[in-house]
């Protein structure tokens, strides 16, 4: 549960199961995966950007500009689907 950026602790609210059983969502996640894989294969790891991906995006991870590590983030529409919003 988010209250503010000044929080010093978090409350555990719930756990929910999530499956990629919706064929449209599954194919969109797979397309994002294929895009990242093909980009790395054809133009290299440094070509990954946060503008890529429909539901899942590769973004830099870590402090400051120029970070070479990447993490995968669910876009807002995907999070909404996962949470049933």
N, CA, C and O atoms as CSV, one atom per row, in Angstrom:
chain,resi,resn,atom,element,x,y,z
A,1,UNK,N,N,0.853,-1.161,0.000
A,1,UNK,CA,C,0.000,0.000,0.000
A,1,UNK,C,C,0.908,1.236,0.000
A,1,UNK,O,O,1.738,1.404,0.894
A,2,UNK,N,N,0.746,2.084,-0.996
A,2,UNK,CA,C,1.546,3.297,-1.109
A,2,UNK,C,C,0.840,4.452,-0.420
A,2,UNK,O,O,-0.331,4.723,-0.686
A,3,UNK,N,N,1.549,5.121,0.456
A,3,UNK,CA,C,0.981,6.291,1.122
A,3,UNK,C,C,1.700,7.566,0.700
A,3,UNK,O,O,1.054,8.563,0.376
A,4,UNK,N,N,3.029,7.543,0.702
A,4,UNK,CA,C,3.799,8.705,0.270
A,4,UNK,C,C,5.248,8.301,0.036
A,4,UNK,O,O,5.681,7.226,0.451
A,5,UNK,N,N,5.983,9.167,-0.627
A,5,UNK,CA,C,7.409,8.910,-0.866
A,5,UNK,C,C,8.223,9.009,0.419
A,5,UNK,O,O,9.361,8.541,0.465
A,6,UNK,N,N,7.665,9.600,1.442
A,6,UNK,CA,C,8.369,9.768,2.712
A,6,UNK,C,C,8.215,8.557,3.631
A,6,UNK,O,O,8.682,8.590,4.769
A,7,UNK,N,N,7.579,7.506,3.166
A,7,UNK,CA,C,7.363,6.316,3.998
A,7,UNK,C,C,8.680,5.736,4.490
A,7,UNK,O,O,9.683,5.746,3.777
A,8,UNK,N,N,8.662,5.235,5.707
A,8,UNK,CA,C,9.825,4.536,6.241
A,8,UNK,C,C,9.551,3.039,6.367
A,8,UNK,O,O,10.446,2.262,6.702
A,9,UNK,N,N,8.317,2.645,6.097
A,9,UNK,CA,C,7.957,1.226,6.122
A,9,UNK,C,C,6.811,0.996,5.136
A,9,UNK,O,O,6.196,1.941,4.643
A,10,UNK,N,N,6.542,-0.269,4.864
A,10,UNK,CA,C,5.463,-0.639,3.944
A,10,UNK,C,C,4.565,-1.668,4.597
A,10,UNK,O,O,5.021,-2.500,5.381
A,11,UNK,N,N,3.283,-1.605,4.269
A,11,UNK,CA,C,2.331,-2.603,4.744
A,11,UNK,C,C,2.140,-3.654,3.666
A,11,UNK,O,O,1.980,-3.326,2.490
A,12,UNK,N,N,2.158,-4.910,4.063
A,12,UNK,CA,C,1.879,-6.014,3.154
A,12,UNK,C,C,0.370,-6.125,3.022
A,12,UNK,O,O,-0.332,-6.274,4.021
A,13,UNK,N,N,-0.138,-6.053,1.782
A,13,UNK,CA,C,-1.579,-6.018,1.577
A,13,UNK,C,C,-2.111,-7.378,1.148
A,13,UNK,O,O,-3.033,-7.903,1.772
A,14,UNK,N,N,-1.541,-7.962,0.087
A,14,UNK,CA,C,-2.082,-9.229,-0.411
A,14,UNK,C,C,-1.129,-9.873,-1.406
A,14,UNK,O,O,-0.208,-9.236,-1.919
A,15,UNK,N,N,-1.368,-11.132,-1.662
A,15,UNK,CA,C,-0.674,-11.884,-2.704
A,15,UNK,C,C,-1.740,-12.401,-3.641
A,15,UNK,O,O,-2.788,-12.877,-3.206
A,16,UNK,N,N,-1.466,-12.306,-4.932
A,16,UNK,CA,C,-2.427,-12.804,-5.911
A,16,UNK,C,C,-1.682,-13.596,-6.977
A,16,UNK,O,O,-0.545,-13.281,-7.325
A,17,UNK,N,N,-2.328,-14.605,-7.475
A,17,UNK,CA,C,-1.752,-15.415,-8.534
A,17,UNK,C,C,-2.022,-14.746,-9.875
A,17,UNK,O,O,-3.090,-14.172,-10.091
A,18,UNK,N,N,-1.053,-14.825,-10.764
A,18,UNK,CA,C,-1.207,-14.245,-12.088
A,18,UNK,C,C,-0.627,-15.199,-13.119
A,18,UNK,O,O,0.511,-15.650,-12.984
A,19,UNK,N,N,-1.400,-15.503,-14.139
A,19,UNK,CA,C,-0.950,-16.354,-15.232
A,19,UNK,C,C,-1.099,-15.595,-16.541
A,19,UNK,O,O,-1.952,-14.718,-16.674
A,20,UNK,N,N,-0.273,-15.939,-17.487
A,20,UNK,CA,C,-0.382,-15.358,-18.831
A,20,UNK,C,C,-1.320,-16.220,-19.666
A,20,UNK,O,O,-0.954,-16.681,-20.747
A,21,UNK,N,N,-2.529,-16.433,-19.161
A,21,UNK,CA,C,-3.473,-17.300,-19.850
A,21,UNK,C,C,-4.298,-16.567,-20.906
A,21,UNK,O,O,-4.973,-17.207,-21.712
A,22,UNK,N,N,-4.255,-15.247,-20.913
A,22,UNK,CA,C,-4.944,-14.474,-21.938
A,22,UNK,C,C,-4.069,-14.489,-23.193
A,22,UNK,O,O,-2.949,-13.980,-23.151
A,23,UNK,N,N,-4.543,-15.058,-24.310
A,23,UNK,CA,C,-3.714,-15.191,-25.509
A,23,UNK,C,C,-3.173,-13.863,-26.039
A,23,UNK,O,O,-2.047,-13.811,-26.535
A,24,UNK,N,N,-3.962,-12.790,-25.940
A,24,UNK,CA,C,-3.495,-11.487,-26.417
A,24,UNK,C,C,-2.342,-10.981,-25.558
A,24,UNK,O,O,-1.325,-10.530,-26.086
A,25,UNK,N,N,-2.493,-11.054,-24.245
A,25,UNK,CA,C,-1.440,-10.595,-23.334
A,25,UNK,C,C,-0.190,-11.452,-23.525
A,25,UNK,O,O,0.922,-10.928,-23.588
A,26,UNK,N,N,-0.371,-12.756,-23.617
A,26,UNK,CA,C,0.767,-13.663,-23.802
A,26,UNK,C,C,1.536,-13.317,-25.074
A,26,UNK,O,O,2.765,-13.251,-25.055
A,27,UNK,N,N,0.830,-13.097,-26.168
A,27,UNK,CA,C,1.517,-12.796,-27.427
A,27,UNK,C,C,2.225,-11.440,-27.374
A,27,UNK,O,O,3.276,-11.273,-27.993
A,28,UNK,N,N,1.675,-10.484,-26.654
A,28,UNK,CA,C,2.327,-9.172,-26.518
A,28,UNK,C,C,3.587,-9.262,-25.663
A,28,UNK,O,O,4.589,-8.614,-25.969
A,29,UNK,N,N,3.547,-10.057,-24.597
A,29,UNK,CA,C,4.741,-10.262,-23.769
A,29,UNK,C,C,5.809,-10.995,-24.585
A,29,UNK,O,O,6.988,-10.649,-24.518
A,30,UNK,N,N,5.398,-12.000,-25.350
A,30,UNK,CA,C,6.358,-12.727,-26.193
A,30,UNK,C,C,6.953,-11.815,-27.264
A,30,UNK,O,O,8.135,-11.936,-27.586
A,31,UNK,N,N,6.161,-10.915,-27.815
A,31,UNK,CA,C,6.673,-9.963,-28.813
A,31,UNK,C,C,7.716,-9.045,-28.171
A,31,UNK,O,O,8.732,-8.733,-28.793
A,32,UNK,N,N,7.475,-8.617,-26.943
A,32,UNK,CA,C,8.461,-7.796,-26.237
A,32,UNK,C,C,9.744,-8.584,-26.006
A,32,UNK,O,O,10.840,-8.058,-26.198
A,33,UNK,N,N,9.613,-9.843,-25.594
A,33,UNK,CA,C,10.775,-10.705,-25.384
A,33,UNK,C,C,11.559,-10.874,-26.688
A,33,UNK,O,O,12.782,-10.739,-26.709
A,34,UNK,N,N,10.842,-11.169,-27.768
A,34,UNK,CA,C,11.502,-11.352,-29.064
A,34,UNK,C,C,12.202,-10.081,-29.518
A,34,UNK,O,O,13.295,-10.147,-30.080
A,35,UNK,N,N,11.588,-8.923,-29.283
A,35,UNK,CA,C,12.195,-7.654,-29.651
A,35,UNK,C,C,13.520,-7.449,-28.921
A,35,UNK,O,O,14.517,-7.069,-29.536
A,36,UNK,N,N,13.534,-7.697,-27.626
A,36,UNK,CA,C,14.763,-7.539,-26.843
A,36,UNK,C,C,15.818,-8.529,-27.317
A,36,UNK,O,O,16.970,-8.152,-27.533
A,37,UNK,N,N,15.437,-9.782,-27.478
A,37,UNK,CA,C,16.386,-10.806,-27.924
A,37,UNK,C,C,16.962,-10.471,-29.293
A,37,UNK,O,O,18.172,-10.563,-29.500
A,38,UNK,N,N,16.093,-10.080,-30.234
A,38,UNK,CA,C,16.556,-9.753,-31.581
A,38,UNK,C,C,17.436,-8.502,-31.589
A,38,UNK,O,O,18.409,-8.431,-32.340
A,39,UNK,N,N,17.097,-7.525,-30.761
A,39,UNK,CA,C,17.906,-6.306,-30.679
A,39,UNK,C,C,19.308,-6.632,-30.172
A,39,UNK,O,O,20.297,-6.163,-30.735
A,40,UNK,N,N,19.395,-7.422,-29.125
A,40,UNK,CA,C,20.710,-7.806,-28.591
A,40,UNK,C,C,21.500,-8.571,-29.641
A,40,UNK,O,O,22.700,-8.348,-29.804
A,41,UNK,N,N,20.833,-9.472,-30.352
A,41,UNK,CA,C,21.502,-10.294,-31.360
A,41,UNK,C,C,21.988,-9.470,-32.549
A,41,UNK,O,O,23.094,-9.690,-33.043
A,42,UNK,N,N,21.175,-8.529,-33.010
A,42,UNK,CA,C,21.507,-7.811,-34.239
A,42,UNK,C,C,22.310,-6.535,-34.022
A,42,UNK,O,O,23.221,-6.249,-34.799
A,43,UNK,N,N,21.995,-5.758,-32.980
A,43,UNK,CA,C,22.681,-4.474,-32.808
A,43,UNK,C,C,23.392,-4.335,-31.471
A,43,UNK,O,O,24.091,-3.347,-31.249
A,44,UNK,N,N,23.229,-5.301,-30.575
A,44,UNK,CA,C,23.972,-5.290,-29.320
A,44,UNK,C,C,23.186,-4.803,-28.120
A,44,UNK,O,O,22.164,-4.128,-28.244
A,45,UNK,N,N,23.697,-5.167,-26.958
A,45,UNK,CA,C,23.075,-4.866,-25.675
A,45,UNK,C,C,22.857,-3.371,-25.473
A,45,UNK,O,O,21.836,-2.959,-24.923
A,46,UNK,N,N,23.811,-2.562,-25.916
A,46,UNK,CA,C,23.704,-1.115,-25.712
A,46,UNK,C,C,22.574,-0.477,-26.509
A,46,UNK,O,O,22.257,0.692,-26.294
A,47,UNK,N,N,21.961,-1.219,-27.423
A,47,UNK,CA,C,20.847,-0.694,-28.213
A,47,UNK,C,C,19.508,-0.777,-27.489
A,47,UNK,O,O,18.516,-0.229,-27.969
A,48,UNK,N,N,19.462,-1.454,-26.342
A,48,UNK,CA,C,18.215,-1.555,-25.583
A,48,UNK,C,C,17.856,-0.196,-24.999
A,48,UNK,O,O,18.715,0.502,-24.459
A,49,UNK,N,N,16.584,0.178,-25.108
A,49,UNK,CA,C,16.126,1.450,-24.551
A,49,UNK,C,C,14.792,1.264,-23.833
A,49,UNK,O,O,14.099,0.268,-24.041
A,50,UNK,N,N,14.447,2.213,-23.004
A,50,UNK,CA,C,13.168,2.197,-22.296
A,50,UNK,C,C,11.984,2.465,-23.198
A,50,UNK,O,O,10.839,2.293,-22.778
A,51,UNK,N,N,12.232,2.886,-24.437
A,51,UNK,CA,C,11.134,3.124,-25.381
A,51,UNK,C,C,10.661,1.820,-26.023
A,51,UNK,O,O,9.624,1.791,-26.686
A,52,UNK,N,N,11.406,0.767,-25.830
A,52,UNK,CA,C,11.051,-0.526,-26.419
A,52,UNK,C,C,9.968,-1.210,-25.585
A,52,UNK,O,O,9.785,-0.905,-24.407
A,53,UNK,N,N,9.267,-2.127,-26.213
A,53,UNK,CA,C,8.316,-2.963,-25.498
A,53,UNK,C,C,6.938,-2.347,-25.351
A,53,UNK,O,O,6.786,-1.164,-25.049
A,54,UNK,N,N,5.949,-3.182,-25.571
A,54,UNK,CA,C,4.554,-2.784,-25.442
A,54,UNK,C,C,4.084,-2.934,-23.990
A,54,UNK,O,O,3.458,-2.027,-23.441
A,55,UNK,N,N,4.384,-4.067,-23.380
A,55,UNK,CA,C,3.972,-4.330,-22.002
A,55,UNK,C,C,5.160,-4.427,-21.048
A,55,UNK,O,O,5.048,-4.073,-19.874
A,56,UNK,N,N,6.295,-4.905,-21.551
A,56,UNK,CA,C,7.499,-5.055,-20.741
A,56,UNK,C,C,8.621,-4.289,-21.421
A,56,UNK,O,O,8.871,-4.463,-22.613
A,57,UNK,N,N,9.297,-3.437,-20.652
A,57,UNK,CA,C,10.342,-2.619,-21.244
A,57,UNK,C,C,11.683,-2.853,-20.551
A,57,UNK,O,O,11.739,-3.006,-19.331
A,58,UNK,N,N,12.762,-2.879,-21.338
A,58,UNK,CA,C,14.094,-2.933,-20.728
A,58,UNK,C,C,14.525,-1.510,-20.389
A,58,UNK,O,O,14.488,-0.624,-21.244
A,59,UNK,N,N,14.931,-1.295,-19.148
A,59,UNK,CA,C,15.387,0.035,-18.755
A,59,UNK,C,C,16.692,-0.092,-17.993
A,59,UNK,O,O,17.019,-1.150,-17.455
A,60,UNK,N,N,17.425,1.003,-17.960
A,60,UNK,CA,C,18.655,0.986,-17.195
A,60,UNK,C,C,18.334,0.797,-15.721
A,60,UNK,O,O,17.277,1.196,-15.233
A,61,UNK,N,N,19.265,0.189,-15.044
A,61,UNK,CA,C,19.103,-0.076,-13.620
A,61,UNK,C,C,20.327,0.487,-12.925
A,61,UNK,O,O,21.455,0.261,-13.361
A,62,UNK,N,N,20.111,1.201,-11.871
A,62,UNK,CA,C,21.238,1.744,-11.133
A,62,UNK,C,C,21.268,3.254,-11.173
A,62,UNK,O,O,20.509,3.884,-11.910
A,63,UNK,N,N,22.142,3.826,-10.382
A,63,UNK,CA,C,22.202,5.278,-10.261
A,63,UNK,C,C,22.875,5.949,-11.455
A,63,UNK,O,O,23.774,5.388,-12.081
A,64,UNK,N,N,22.426,7.137,-11.747
A,64,UNK,CA,C,23.092,7.983,-12.730
A,64,UNK,C,C,22.874,7.591,-14.171
A,64,UNK,O,O,22.329,6.532,-14.482
A,65,UNK,N,N,23.315,8.474,-15.037
A,65,UNK,CA,C,23.234,8.229,-16.476
A,65,UNK,C,C,24.408,7.353,-16.895
A,65,UNK,O,O,25.460,7.362,-16.256
A,66,UNK,N,N,24.224,6.611,-17.951
A,66,UNK,CA,C,25.306,5.783,-18.463
A,66,UNK,C,C,25.394,4.410,-17.830
A,66,UNK,O,O,26.359,3.682,-18.063
A,67,UNK,N,N,24.406,4.045,-17.035
A,67,UNK,CA,C,24.411,2.721,-16.433
A,67,UNK,C,C,24.308,1.666,-17.530
A,67,UNK,O,O,23.533,1.822,-18.474
A,68,UNK,N,N,25.082,0.603,-17.409
A,68,UNK,CA,C,25.058,-0.452,-18.422
A,68,UNK,C,C,24.182,-1.632,-18.011
A,68,UNK,O,O,23.917,-2.510,-18.831
A,69,UNK,N,N,23.736,-1.671,-16.777
A,69,UNK,CA,C,22.883,-2.787,-16.365
A,69,UNK,C,C,21.439,-2.498,-16.765
A,69,UNK,O,O,21.038,-1.342,-16.901
A,70,UNK,N,N,20.670,-3.563,-16.950
A,70,UNK,CA,C,19.276,-3.427,-17.365
A,70,UNK,C,C,18.373,-4.242,-16.439
A,70,UNK,O,O,18.777,-5.259,-15.876
A,71,UNK,N,N,17.157,-3.765,-16.306
A,71,UNK,CA,C,16.108,-4.488,-15.600
A,71,UNK,C,C,14.872,-4.431,-16.482
A,71,UNK,O,O,14.769,-3.572,-17.358
A,72,UNK,N,N,13.951,-5.328,-16.257
A,72,UNK,CA,C,12.726,-5.356,-17.048
A,72,UNK,C,C,11.577,-4.879,-16.188
A,72,UNK,O,O,11.360,-5.375,-15.083
A,73,UNK,N,N,10.841,-3.910,-16.710
A,73,UNK,CA,C,9.761,-3.267,-15.985
A,73,UNK,C,C,8.442,-3.505,-16.702
A,73,UNK,O,O,8.376,-3.469,-17.931
A,74,UNK,N,N,7.403,-3.745,-15.933
A,74,UNK,CA,C,6.056,-3.850,-16.498
A,74,UNK,C,C,5.516,-2.440,-16.685
A,74,UNK,O,O,5.566,-1.622,-15.767
A,75,UNK,N,N,5.007,-2.163,-17.863
A,75,UNK,CA,C,4.398,-0.852,-18.111
A,75,UNK,C,C,3.072,-0.754,-17.347
A,75,UNK,O,O,2.523,-1.765,-16.909
A,76,UNK,N,N,2.571,0.467,-17.194
A,76,UNK,CA,C,1.351,0.701,-16.412
A,76,UNK,C,C,0.179,-0.143,-16.896
A,76,UNK,O,O,-0.577,-0.677,-16.084
A,77,UNK,N,N,0.019,-0.270,-18.216
A,77,UNK,CA,C,-1.113,-1.053,-18.728
A,77,UNK,C,C,-0.999,-2.517,-18.338
A,77,UNK,O,O,-2.010,-3.169,-18.078
A,78,UNK,N,N,0.216,-3.040,-18.294
A,78,UNK,CA,C,0.427,-4.435,-17.909
A,78,UNK,C,C,0.169,-4.605,-16.412
A,78,UNK,O,O,-0.462,-5.579,-16.002
A,79,UNK,N,N,0.647,-3.675,-15.598
A,79,UNK,CA,C,0.394,-3.733,-14.166
A,79,UNK,C,C,-1.106,-3.672,-13.894
A,79,UNK,O,O,-1.610,-4.397,-13.036
A,80,UNK,N,N,-1.818,-2.815,-14.616
A,80,UNK,CA,C,-3.273,-2.723,-14.455
A,80,UNK,C,C,-3.941,-4.052,-14.771
A,80,UNK,O,O,-4.851,-4.484,-14.063
A,81,UNK,N,N,-3.480,-4.700,-15.844
A,81,UNK,CA,C,-4.040,-6.007,-16.203
A,81,UNK,C,C,-3.749,-7.045,-15.107
A,81,UNK,O,O,-4.635,-7.798,-14.704
A,82,UNK,N,N,-2.510,-7.070,-14.638
A,82,UNK,CA,C,-2.120,-8.020,-13.602
A,82,UNK,C,C,-2.964,-7.836,-12.346
A,82,UNK,O,O,-3.373,-8.813,-11.720
A,83,UNK,N,N,-3.223,-6.581,-11.976
A,83,UNK,CA,C,-3.982,-6.294,-10.768
A,83,UNK,C,C,-5.489,-6.318,-10.980
A,83,UNK,O,O,-6.260,-6.159,-10.033
A,84,UNK,N,N,-5.905,-6.518,-12.226
A,84,UNK,CA,C,-7.336,-6.565,-12.523
A,84,UNK,C,C,-8.026,-5.222,-12.428
A,84,UNK,O,O,-9.206,-5.146,-12.083
A,85,UNK,N,N,-7.293,-4.155,-12.735
A,85,UNK,CA,C,-7.869,-2.807,-12.653
A,85,UNK,C,C,-8.501,-2.380,-13.970
A,85,UNK,O,O,-9.030,-1.273,-14.071
